[in-house]
Amino acid sequence: MSTTTFTVTGCTIVDPASGHAIPGDLSVSDGLIAATPDTMQATVDGTGLFAIPGLIDMHVHATSDPHGRTASKWSEITTTTMTLSAVDNLATALANGITTVRDLGAPRDVGYAVRAAWSRDLFVGARPLTAGPVITAVGGHGHWMGVESEGPAAIGALVRRNVANGSDVIKLIMRSAAHRVELRPEELRNAVAEAHWLDVPVAVHANFSERSIDAAVEAGCDTLEHGFAISDTTADVMSKQGTALCPTTTALRSIVEQPQRWNRPGGKELVDRAVRQFPEARRSFERALAADVTLIAGTDAGAAGVAFDALPRELRTMVEWGATARQALAAATSAAAEALRRPELGTLRIGTPADIVLLRSDPLTDVSACAEVEAVIQRGRLVRLDSPWRAQGLEMHPAPGTVLTPRS
């Protein structure tokens, strides 16, 4: 990977974990944050800009097309189409300051293949960390992009297979509005125990059902996805055991606000349930917030109507529902990185990967600033700069979405 040594001068460096913001310079060398050299041959003028760690979207489906351009049935979507969608989606994410995504479900080996292509520097896009195929019950929600468990004795082998194939996280699926079939509590416990034995975190999809949410939390999942029916008791358990909440409010809003996009089998049930439960989803978020549950930000990008630039909207909703701007920013940076078990991705300390986003206003004052991107640096490479005059002695890296020549 080709890299360049340069310094972002005169910016304000934001630490989302502490909420501190200090004026300073940020130097980059060999893809990492480095000590500022005595002489600077290449610079990016950061005057008036706020530097944050690269944003992280903790819930996406990179191989899905949120715009409805591909076939309506998963069985009709080819591996080639899914791969092209992933490159396009990850490019959109990176261009908007989202340098890393957690890809929570892709059919077969497509997610692994996309991650391998990114790692080999074959295209420019957000860093994908992948769950691979989801694990669901026979006939359960998500069976079209996963593997089906036949019971408590069988689910451990499915976890081991995903880990052996390279999953960064295990994704388990409980019921949805249209699919009542779901994993039993003992299946959840066995799957979580197996994943934790292999030192891999577990994310559990549990949305509208309080029973499903309770079972996921009681099993010890690391992150709860959606969580639209969290009781006070469950919120307290989540806080004590360290289960983070990924509320995916953007996807819920998309269902409520764009019901025409869900004209498919099970779509009406989903829309009706989402409309009814929207107020409870906000109350659930407020309960989690009051219990000091760790918040992480994910959009469910790839779902109908949820594009890969939607993360700032997710953060704004978190603030509308009671979080502070710092909590929302941390949910997409430092707290997200901790949940990934990649804490180096959520800070701008010396020696950490140089994933830097330069914003035009202060995100600690107004988290909407995360949509005001001036520049994006990923792995020490400048991939977006809206004001070319700011760069001196530095060449732009190919833009997000560029397919690169394979290295020999």
C-alpha positions in Angstrom: 0.0 0.0 0.0 1.5 3.3 -1.0 1.5 6.0 1.6 2.6 9.6 2.0 4.0 11.6 4.9 2.1 14.8 5.5 0.7 17.0 8.3 -2.7 18.5 8.9 -1.9 21.9 10.3 -3.9 24.2 12.5 -7.0 22.1 13.0 -8.9 21.3 16.2 -8.4 17.7 17.3 -11.5 16.2 18.8 -11.4 13.2 21.2 -14.9 11.7 21.2 -14.3 9.5 24.3 -13.4 12.4 26.6 -15.2 15.2 24.8 -12.0 17.2 24.7 -11.0 19.4 21.7 -7.6 21.0 21.4 -5.9 23.0 18.7 -3.0 21.3 17.1 -1.4 19.5 14.1 -1.9 15.9 13.1 0.9 14.2 11.2 0.6 11.0 9.1 3.4 8.6 8.1 3.2 5.1 6.8 -0.6 5.0 7.2 -0.4 5.9 11.0 -0.8 8.9 13.1 2.8 10.1 13.8 4.7 12.7 15.8 4.9 16.0 14.0 8.2 16.5 12.3 10.4 19.5 12.6 10.0 20.3 8.9 6.9 19.7 6.9 7.2 19.1 3.2 3.6 18.2 2.6 0.6 19.7 4.4 -3.1 20.0 4.5 -4.3 23.3 5.9 -6.7 22.5 8.7 -7.5 26.1 9.6 -11.1 26.3 10.9 -11.6 22.5 10.6 -12.3 19.9 13.3 -10.5 16.5 13.1 -12.3 13.4 14.3 -11.5 9.7 14.0 -13.0 8.1 10.9 -16.7 7.4 11.4 -17.9 3.8 11.9 -21.3 2.5 10.8 -21.9 -0.5 13.0 -24.8 -2.0 11.1 -24.7 -2.3 7.3 -25.4 -4.9 4.6 -22.7 -4.0 2.1 -23.8 -6.4 -0.6 -27.4 -5.1 -0.6 -28.7 -2.3 -2.9 -30.7 0.3 -0.9 -32.0 1.9 -4.1 -33.9 -1.2 -5.4 -31.9 -1.5 -8.6 -31.2 -5.2 -8.3 -33.6 -8.2 -8.3 -36.4 -8.2 -5.7 -35.5 -11.7 -4.5 -32.2 -12.7 -2.9 -32.2 -16.0 -4.9 -32.2 -14.0 -8.1 -29.2 -11.7 -7.2 -25.9 -13.0 -8.5 -22.6 -12.9 -6.7 -21.3 -10.5 -9.3 -24.2 -8.1 -8.7 -23.7 -8.3 -4.9 -20.0 -7.6 -5.3 -20.6 -4.6 -7.5 -23.2 -3.3 -5.0 -20.6 -3.7 -2.2 -17.9 -1.7 -4.0 -20.4 1.1 -4.8 -21.8 1.1 -1.2 -18.4 1.1 0.5 -17.3 3.9 -1.8 -20.3 6.0 -0.8 -19.6 5.4 2.8 -15.9 6.4 2.5 -16.7 9.6 0.5 -18.9 10.6 3.4 -16.3 10.1 6.1 -17.3 6.6 7.1 -14.0 4.8 7.0 -15.1 1.5 8.6 -18.3 -0.5 8.5 -19.5 -3.6 10.3 -21.1 -5.7 7.7 -23.8 -7.8 9.5 -24.8 -10.3 7.0 -24.1 -11.4 3.4 -25.0 -14.6 1.6 -22.5 -17.4 1.2 -18.8 -16.2 1.0 -19.5 -12.8 -0.7 -18.8 -10.7 2.4 -15.5 -12.5 3.0 -14.5 -12.0 -0.6 -15.3 -8.3 -0.6 -13.2 -7.9 2.6 -10.4 -9.8 1.0 -10.5 -7.5 -2.1 -10.4 -4.4 0.1 -7.5 -5.8 2.1 -5.6 -6.5 -1.1 -6.2 -2.8 -2.1 -8.3 -3.7 -5.2 -10.7 -0.9 -4.6 -11.1 2.3 -2.6 -13.9 2.1 0.0 -14.7 1.9 3.7 -13.0 -0.8 5.6 -15.4 -3.8 5.9 -15.4 -6.0 9.0 -17.8 -8.8 8.3 -20.1 -11.3 10.0 -20.4 -13.5 6.8 -23.7 -15.4 6.7 -26.1 -14.7 9.5 -27.2 -17.6 11.7 -31.0 -18.0 12.1 -33.6 -20.6 12.8 -34.9 -22.9 10.1 -37.2 -20.7 8.0 -36.4 -17.7 10.2 -35.8 -14.1 9.3 -32.7 -13.7 7.2 -32.5 -17.3 6.1 -31.9 -16.0 2.5 -28.5 -14.6 3.5 -27.4 -17.0 6.1 -27.4 -20.6 7.5 -30.2 -22.2 9.5 -29.8 -23.8 12.9 -31.6 -27.1 13.5 -31.4 -26.8 17.3 -29.2 -26.2 20.3 -26.9 -29.1 19.5 -26.2 -27.9 16.0 -25.7 -24.2 16.3 -22.2 -24.4 17.8 -20.9 -26.0 14.5 -22.4 -23.1 12.5 -20.6 -20.6 14.7 -17.3 -22.5 14.4 -17.7 -22.6 10.6 -18.2 -18.9 10.3 -15.2 -18.2 12.6 -13.1 -20.6 10.5 -14.1 -18.8 7.4 -13.0 -15.5 8.9 -16.0 -13.8 10.5 -15.1 -10.7 12.6 -18.4 -11.0 14.4 -21.1 -13.6 14.7 -24.6 -12.4 13.7 -27.6 -14.2 15.2 -31.2 -13.5 14.1 -34.3 -13.6 16.2 -37.9 -13.1 14.9 -39.1 -10.3 12.7 -42.6 -8.8 12.1 -43.1 -11.3 9.2 -41.2 -14.3 10.5 -42.3 -15.8 13.8 -39.8 -18.6 13.7 -36.7 -17.8 15.8 -33.9 -19.3 17.8 -34.6 -20.8 21.2 -33.0 -19.3 24.3 -30.7 -22.4 24.7 -29.6 -22.0 21.0 -28.7 -18.4 21.7 -26.7 -19.3 24.9 -24.9 -22.1 23.1 -24.0 -19.8 20.1 -22.8 -17.0 22.3 -20.7 -19.4 24.5 -19.1 -20.9 21.4 -18.3 -17.5 19.9 -16.9 -16.2 23.1 -14.8 -19.3 23.5 -13.3 -18.5 20.1 -12.9 -14.8 21.2 -15.3 -13.5 18.6 -18.1 -11.0 19.6 -21.8 -11.6 19.0 -24.4 -9.3 17.6 -28.1 -10.3 17.9 -30.9 -9.0 15.7 -33.9 -8.6 18.0 -36.3 -5.8 17.1 -40.0 -5.7 18.0 -40.3 -8.6 20.4 -39.6 -8.0 24.1 -39.2 -11.7 24.6 -36.6 -12.0 21.9 -34.7 -9.0 23.2 -34.7 -10.4 26.7 -33.5 -13.8 25.4 -30.6 -12.1 23.5 -29.5 -10.1 26.5 -29.8 -13.0 28.9 -27.6 -15.1 26.5 -24.9 -12.5 26.9 -24.7 -10.9 23.4 -22.2 -8.2 22.9 -24.4 -5.9 20.9 -28.2 -5.8 20.6 -29.3 -4.7 17.1 -32.5 -2.7 16.8 -33.9 -3.2 20.3 -37.3 -1.5 19.9 -38.8 -3.0 23.0 -36.3 -2.8 25.9 -37.7 -2.8 29.4 -36.2 -1.0 32.3 -35.0 -4.3 33.8 -33.3 -5.4 30.5 -31.7 -2.0 30.1 -30.2 -2.4 33.6 -28.9 -5.9 32.7 -27.4 -4.6 29.5 -25.6 -1.8 31.4 -24.2 -4.2 34.0 -22.9 -6.8 31.6 -21.7 -4.4 28.9 -24.1 -5.2 26.1 -24.2 -2.2 23.7 -27.3 -1.0 21.9 -27.2 -0.4 18.1 -30.7 1.3 17.7 -30.8 1.6 13.9 -33.3 4.4 14.1 -32.6 5.3 10.4 -34.0 2.0 9.2 -37.0 2.2 11.4 -37.8 5.8 10.1 -37.3 4.5 6.5 -40.0 1.9 7.0 -42.4 4.3 8.6 -41.7 7.2 6.2 -41.3 5.2 2.9 -43.8 2.3 3.2 -44.0 2.0 -0.6 -40.5 0.6 -0.6 -41.6 -2.4 1.3 -44.1 -3.7 -1.3 -42.9 -7.3 -0.9 -43.9 -10.5 0.9 -44.0 -9.7 4.6 -43.7 -6.0 3.9 -47.2 -4.9 5.1 -46.7 -6.7 8.4 -43.3 -5.0 8.9 -44.7 -1.5 8.0 -47.7 -1.9 10.3 -45.5 -3.1 13.2 -43.0 -0.3 12.7 -45.7 2.4 12.7 -47.3 1.0 15.9 -44.0 0.5 17.7 -42.2 3.7 16.7 -43.1 5.5 19.9 -42.0 2.5 22.0 -38.7 2.4 20.1 -38.0 5.9 21.3 -38.9 5.0 24.9 -36.7 2.0 24.7 -33.8 4.2 23.6 -34.5 6.5 26.5 -34.5 3.6 29.0 -31.2 2.4 27.7 -29.8 6.0 27.9 -31.0 6.4 31.5 -29.4 3.0 32.4 -26.1 4.1 30.9 -26.1 1.4 28.3 -23.3 1.8 25.8 -24.6 3.3 22.5 -23.1 2.4 19.1 -24.3 3.9 15.9 -25.5 1.8 13.0 -27.9 2.6 10.2 -28.9 -0.8 8.6 -27.6 0.7 5.4 -28.6 -1.6 2.5 -32.1 -1.9 3.7 -34.7 -0.3 1.4 -34.2 3.4 1.4 -31.2 3.5 3.7 -28.2 4.6 1.8 -24.6 4.4 2.9 -24.3 8.1 3.7 -27.1 7.9 6.3 -24.9 7.8 9.5 -25.2 11.6 10.3 -29.0 11.2 10.3 -28.7 8.3 12.8 -26.5 10.5 15.1 -29.0 13.4 14.8 -31.9 11.1 15.9 -29.8 9.9 18.9 -29.5 13.5 20.0 -33.2 14.2 19.3 -34.0 11.2 21.5 -31.9 12.4 24.4 -28.2 11.7 23.8 -25.6 14.4 24.0 -23.7 15.4 20.9 -20.6 13.8 22.5 -22.4 10.5 23.2 -23.7 10.4 19.6 -20.2 11.1 18.2 -18.6 8.5 20.4 -21.3 6.0 19.3 -19.8 6.3 15.8 -16.2 6.5 16.8 -14.6 5.5 20.1 -17.5 3.4 21.5 -18.0 1.7 18.1 -14.3 0.9 17.9 -14.4 -0.7 21.4 -17.4 -2.8 20.3 -15.4 -4.0 17.3 -12.5 -4.9 19.6 -10.5 -2.5 17.4 -10.1 0.5 19.8 -7.3 1.9 17.6 -9.9 2.8 15.0 -11.7 5.2 17.4 -8.9 7.6 18.4 -6.3 9.9 16.9 -3.4 9.0 19.1 0.1 8.5 17.8 0.6 5.0 16.4 -3.0 4.4 15.5 -4.3 4.0 11.9 -4.6 7.4 10.2 -8.3 7.4 9.6 -9.2 11.1 9.9 -12.2 13.1 8.9 -12.0 16.9 8.8 -15.3 18.7 9.5 -16.3 22.3 8.9 -17.9 22.8 12.3 -17.7 21.4 15.8 -19.4 18.0 16.3 -19.3 18.4 20.1 -21.6 21.4 19.7 -23.9 20.0 17.0 -23.5 16.4 15.8 -25.0 17.5 12.5 -21.4 18.6 11.7 -20.7 15.0 10.8 -22.4 15.7 7.5 -20.2 18.7 6.8 -17.2 16.8 5.6 -14.3 18.8 4.1 -11.7 16.0 3.8 -11.3 12.3 4.4 -8.1 10.4 5.1 -8.1 6.6 5.3 -5.0 4.5 6.1 -2.9 7.7 5.6 -4.3 8.5 2.1 -6.2 11.6 1.2 -9.3 10.3 -0.6 -11.4 13.5 -0.4 -10.6 17.2 -0.3 -13.3 19.7 -1.2 -10.9 22.7 -1.2 -7.8 21.7 -3.2 -6.0 24.9 -2.2 -5.6 23.4 1.3 -3.2 20.7 0.1 0.5 21.6 -0.5 3.0 19.1 -1.8 0.5 16.3 -1.6 -1.2 14.2 -4.2 -4.8 12.9 -3.9 -5.3 9.2 -3.7 -7.7 7.7 -6.2 -11.3 8.6 -5.3 -13.6 6.2 -3.4 -15.1 3.6 -5.8 -11.9 3.4 -7.9 -10.9 -0.1 -8.9 -7.2 -0.3 -8.6 -4.6 -2.3 -10.5 -3.6 -5.5 -8.5 -0.3 -5.4 -6.9 2.3 -8.0 -8.0 
